[in-house]
Amino acid sequence: MRERTKIPELPEKELNCIIDQALAEDIGPGDITSEILIPADLHGRAFLLVKARGVLAGGEVARRVFLRVDPSLLIEMHIPDGSRIKPGDKVATVSGRVTSILKAERVVLNFLQRMCGIASETARYVARTRSLSVKVTDTRKTTPGLRMLEKYAVRMGGGYNHRAHLGDGILVKDNHLAALRVLGRSMKEVVAEARRRAPPDLPLEVETTTVEEAMAAADAGADIVMLDNMSLDEMRRAVSLLPPSVKTEASGGVRLHNIRAVAETGVDIISVGALTHSSKALDISLELEPQMLKLF
């Protein structure tokens, strides 16, 4: 895990590209229903209403979607990202053309519900490890095209980011080792070669499945040793035998019911793919305020 590199929060150029693609997908040739029924000069106000407990993530994304649809819309954010939210909370209010608000509605909610779901699930995992010196991280098991947003949501929930992409660190996995064993290379030789050839600013991590492999990876120069799908006893033994300078990462099969026990083995990092690939969307809706509707 490349801890020394901070992933940018929400770079404007990349975020706008994601939003534009989502809007093009959702709107298509136009919001035909609103266009034939809602007067173009009808103005009003709506609010984003929370309907379940969780953690907010994606407020800025929602704001940016509204403005990409119609720069004349006025958006007021009431709750910052990373905050605990509960049913009845109003995340934001938006004022302006009703047709514009309705055109942006589904894309705003899709982003907001997905990101809040990830942030909320991350917060639950982090809470289970409270008082223990361990970092809960995500993986690259993200929705294609949405990795930047989903990893941001993990951070809002109190978690950390593993590699942002394949160039963000060296991770020698089981398939790398399987391919190189055909050439007669041992685990120790593979890791030693990676250490020699790796850029000095990139961490070198090695996936292992036994305590013996973990020891060999550390001896060959790994900065981080991944303990993949090991039992609790195996993880404890590996942590006790590896030098303090080598960080350990537990990976595979980690869920809410067992993350505390995994953390208590003494590992430094716990990576959880479920944070991004299995989080349930948080229930949030957009509600128009009828009393604020006016024709201009």
Phi, psi and omega per residue, in radians:
M1 nan 2.236 -3.070
R2 -1.528 1.421 -3.034
E3 -1.225 -0.432 -3.064
R4 -1.288 -0.267 -3.101
T5 -1.806 2.162 3.109
K6 -1.634 2.117 3.098
I7 -1.236 2.268 -3.137
P8 -0.928 2.556 -3.088
E9 -1.032 -1.364 3.097
L10 -2.484 1.471 -3.116
P11 -0.989 2.302 -3.014
E12 -1.048 -0.804 -3.072
K13 -1.093 -0.839 -3.132
E14 -1.154 -0.696 -3.137
L15 -1.119 -0.754 3.136
N16 -1.091 -0.631 3.104
C17 -1.113 -0.757 3.118
I18 -1.111 -0.776 -3.128
I19 -1.126 -0.781 -3.122
D20 -1.076 -0.678 3.113
Q21 -1.154 -0.720 3.131
A22 -1.153 -0.700 3.122
L23 -1.161 -0.730 3.126
A24 -1.097 -0.688 3.131
E25 -1.138 -0.712 -3.011
D26 -1.477 -0.703 -3.049
I27 -1.460 -0.597 -3.108
G28 1.039 -2.353 -3.133
P29 -1.294 -0.149 3.116
G30 2.582 2.782 3.109
D31 -1.444 1.455 -3.002
I32 -1.057 -0.655 -3.110
T33 -1.087 -0.886 -3.132
S34 -1.155 -0.650 -3.085
E35 -1.157 -0.572 -3.115
I36 -1.594 -0.235 -3.067
L37 -2.002 -0.587 -3.033
I38 -1.717 2.168 3.100
P39 -1.003 2.411 -3.095
A40 -1.110 -0.442 -3.106
D41 -1.733 0.293 3.059
L42 -1.478 2.108 3.128
H43 -1.935 2.712 3.133
G44 -2.952 -2.945 -3.128
R45 -2.393 2.522 3.100
A46 -2.408 2.815 3.103
F47 -2.312 2.683 3.083
L48 -1.613 2.007 -2.981
L49 -1.863 2.210 3.098
V50 -1.430 2.380 -3.116
K51 -2.134 0.082 3.128
A52 -2.642 2.728 3.114
R53 -1.287 2.522 3.110
G54 3.053 -2.690 3.138
V55 -2.198 2.360 -3.096
L56 -1.418 2.335 2.987
A57 -2.626 2.363 3.100
G58 1.867 0.167 3.129
G59 -1.042 -0.752 3.129
E60 -1.184 -0.585 3.096
V61 -1.127 -0.783 3.118
A62 -1.042 -0.803 3.134
R63 -1.024 -0.758 -3.099
R64 -1.188 -0.590 3.099
V65 -1.107 -0.834 3.124
F66 -0.974 -0.770 -3.075
L67 -1.274 -0.502 3.072
R68 -1.208 -0.579 3.098
V69 -1.278 -0.746 -3.094
D70 -2.712 1.815 -3.121
P71 -1.073 -0.274 -3.127
S72 -1.452 -0.158 3.116
L73 -1.150 2.538 3.099
L74 -1.869 2.128 -3.100
I75 -2.072 2.273 3.083
E76 -2.090 2.034 3.122
M77 -1.511 2.343 -3.091
H78 -1.866 -0.411 -3.059
I79 -2.310 2.258 -3.136
P80 -1.390 2.666 3.064
D81 -1.000 2.539 -3.117
G82 1.613 -0.123 -3.126
S83 -1.452 2.610 2.991
R84 -1.269 2.386 -3.138
I85 -2.232 2.768 -3.082
K86 -2.504 2.869 3.124
P87 -0.953 2.331 -3.136
G88 1.747 -0.309 3.111
D89 -1.185 2.497 3.062
K90 -1.853 1.990 -3.105
V91 -1.217 -0.728 -3.062
A92 -2.837 2.817 2.967
T93 -2.123 2.568 3.128
V94 -2.302 2.350 -3.099
S95 -2.212 2.529 3.110
G96 2.539 -2.686 -3.120
R97 -1.081 2.255 -3.121
V98 -1.125 -0.672 3.118
T99 -1.042 -0.649 3.125
S100 -1.216 -0.725 3.134
I101 -1.078 -0.776 -3.124
L102 -1.197 -0.579 3.130
K103 -1.161 -0.585 -3.104
A104 -1.528 -0.279 -2.940
E105 -0.897 -0.974 -2.997
R106 -1.166 -0.699 3.137
V107 -1.175 -0.717 3.069
V108 -0.991 -0.858 -3.083
L109 -1.218 -0.641 3.113
N110 -1.042 -0.822 3.119
F111 -1.142 -0.843 -3.032
L112 -1.144 -0.791 -3.121
Q113 -1.132 -0.722 -3.139
R114 -1.146 -0.832 -3.092
M115 -1.195 -0.689 3.099
C116 -1.144 -0.632 3.104
G117 -1.081 -0.749 3.127
I118 -1.173 -0.794 3.128
A119 -1.063 -0.701 -3.117
S120 -1.191 -0.740 3.121
E121 -1.160 -0.710 3.095
T122 -1.038 -0.761 3.141
A123 -1.049 -0.626 3.112
R124 -1.156 -0.726 3.107
Y125 -1.148 -0.765 -3.124
V126 -1.098 -0.688 -3.132
A127 -1.065 -0.590 -3.141
R128 -1.206 -0.331 -3.115
T129 -1.835 0.156 -3.103
R130 -0.968 2.424 -3.134
S131 1.441 -0.066 3.108
L132 -1.874 2.528 -3.090
S133 -1.495 1.355 -3.118
V134 -2.560 2.577 3.094
K135 -1.853 2.268 3.060
V136 -1.636 2.127 -3.083
T137 -2.132 2.831 3.027
D138 -1.508 -2.966 3.066
T139 -2.355 -2.943 3.053
R140 -1.599 0.259 3.099
K141 -1.459 1.232 -3.044
T142 -2.059 2.888 3.069
T143 -1.192 2.187 -3.135
P144 -0.907 2.253 3.133
G145 1.548 -0.225 -3.078
L146 -2.039 0.243 -3.054
R147 -1.007 -0.750 -3.110
M148 -1.016 -0.755 -3.122
L149 -1.239 -0.694 -3.089
E150 -1.243 -0.644 3.085
K151 -1.233 -0.591 3.031
Y152 -1.067 -0.748 -3.139
A153 -1.104 -0.646 3.071
V154 -1.035 -0.774 3.129
R155 -1.112 -0.666 3.120
M156 -1.129 -0.452 3.115
G157 -1.518 0.018 3.101
G158 1.710 0.078 3.113
G159 -1.609 -3.095 3.135
Y160 -2.148 2.822 3.141
N161 -1.734 2.310 2.953
H162 -1.390 -2.734 -3.101
R163 -1.010 2.369 3.063
A164 -1.355 -0.504 -3.133
H165 -2.807 3.077 -3.058
L166 -1.156 -0.363 3.132
G167 -1.565 0.086 -3.029
D168 -1.661 0.139 3.129
G169 2.868 2.792 3.136
I170 -1.738 2.106 3.113
L171 -2.239 1.824 3.137
V172 -1.445 1.893 -3.066
K173 -1.767 3.113 -3.067
D174 -1.026 -0.656 -3.125
N175 -1.262 -0.538 3.012
H176 -1.087 -0.809 -3.113
L177 -1.145 -0.689 3.135
A178 -1.106 -0.729 -3.141
A179 -1.145 -0.663 -3.073
L180 -1.433 -0.403 3.067
R181 -1.131 -0.519 3.083
V182 -1.063 -0.499 3.117
L183 -1.546 0.114 3.079
G184 1.461 0.316 -3.099
R185 -1.715 2.368 3.123
S186 -1.465 2.900 3.063
M187 -0.924 -0.825 -3.092
K188 -1.091 -0.706 3.135
E189 -1.173 -0.711 -3.137
V190 -1.100 -0.838 -3.108
V191 -1.163 -0.703 3.131
A192 -1.086 -0.695 3.120
E193 -1.176 -0.727 3.092
A194 -1.063 -0.706 3.116
R195 -1.082 -0.723 -3.131
R196 -1.162 -0.651 -2.997
R197 -1.701 -0.166 -3.073
A198 -1.267 2.472 2.992
P199 -1.001 2.433 -3.034
P200 -1.101 -0.383 -3.085
D201 -1.587 -0.011 -3.136
L202 -1.791 2.339 3.079
P203 -1.249 2.622 3.123
L204 -1.988 2.041 3.131
E205 -2.037 2.547 -3.123
V206 -2.270 2.293 3.078
E207 -1.448 2.245 3.127
T208 -2.297 2.720 -3.127
T209 -2.112 -0.100 3.095
T210 -2.364 2.821 3.102
V211 -1.101 -0.655 -3.140
E212 -1.115 -0.728 3.087
E213 -1.120 -0.688 3.126
A214 -1.059 -0.761 3.124
M215 -1.129 -0.717 3.137
A216 -1.137 -0.706 3.132
A217 -1.113 -0.740 3.121
A218 -1.151 -0.741 3.132
D219 -1.084 -0.538 -3.109
A220 -1.462 -0.109 3.044
G221 1.992 0.255 3.110
A222 -1.171 2.451 3.050
D223 -1.439 -0.624 -3.115
I224 -2.314 2.364 3.083
V225 -1.989 2.108 3.083
M226 -1.496 2.208 3.102
L227 -1.722 1.634 -2.944
D228 -1.588 2.079 3.087
N229 0.930 0.593 3.069
M230 -1.462 2.721 3.046
S231 -1.262 2.888 3.122
L232 -1.047 -0.715 3.132
D233 -1.115 -0.724 3.121
E234 -1.131 -0.714 3.123
M235 -1.113 -0.772 3.125
R236 -1.045 -0.750 -3.128
R237 -1.143 -0.749 3.135
A238 -1.082 -0.791 3.140
V239 -1.057 -0.690 -3.114
S240 -1.231 -0.471 -3.070
L241 -1.634 -0.481 -3.100
L242 -1.324 2.567 3.116
P243 -1.144 2.604 -3.106
P244 -1.030 -0.423 -3.125
S245 -1.249 -0.292 -3.140
V246 -1.730 2.127 3.128
K247 -1.412 2.651 3.133
T248 -2.061 2.478 3.135
E249 -2.225 2.151 3.035
A250 -1.525 2.351 -3.111
S251 -2.588 2.552 3.071
G252 1.718 2.057 3.052
G253 1.277 0.293 -3.127
V254 -1.493 2.210 3.108
R255 -2.370 3.060 -3.103
L256 -0.995 -0.671 -3.035
H257 -1.228 -0.347 -3.083
N258 -2.160 0.011 -3.053
I259 -1.143 -0.571 3.122
R260 -1.109 -0.773 3.133
A261 -1.130 -0.670 3.091
V262 -1.114 -0.784 -3.128
A263 -1.090 -0.598 -3.103
E264 -1.257 -0.147 3.055
T265 -1.275 -0.259 3.121
G266 1.744 0.121 3.121
V267 -1.137 2.724 -3.125
D268 -1.513 -0.542 -3.023
I269 -2.378 2.479 2.986
I270 -2.213 2.032 3.117
S271 -1.688 2.362 -3.022
V272 -2.301 1.841 3.116
G273 -1.138 -0.484 -3.089
A274 -1.101 -0.370 3.135
L275 -0.988 -0.683 -3.088
T276 -1.867 -0.538 -3.062
H277 -1.598 -0.186 -3.071
S278 -2.336 0.182 -3.140
S279 -1.252 2.467 3.112
K280 -1.530 2.351 3.128
A281 -1.046 2.486 3.101
L282 -1.500 2.438 -3.069
D283 -1.326 1.990 3.099
I284 -2.435 2.488 3.138
S285 -2.286 2.879 3.018
L286 -1.919 2.216 -3.070
E287 -2.124 2.152 3.032
L288 -1.336 2.551 3.075
E289 -1.734 1.791 -3.049
P290 -0.972 -0.624 -3.095
Q291 -1.201 -0.238 -3.111
M292 -1.722 0.023 -3.114
L293 -1.358 2.255 -3.130
K294 -2.533 2.534 3.023
L295 -1.589 2.341 3.118
F296 -1.998 nan nan
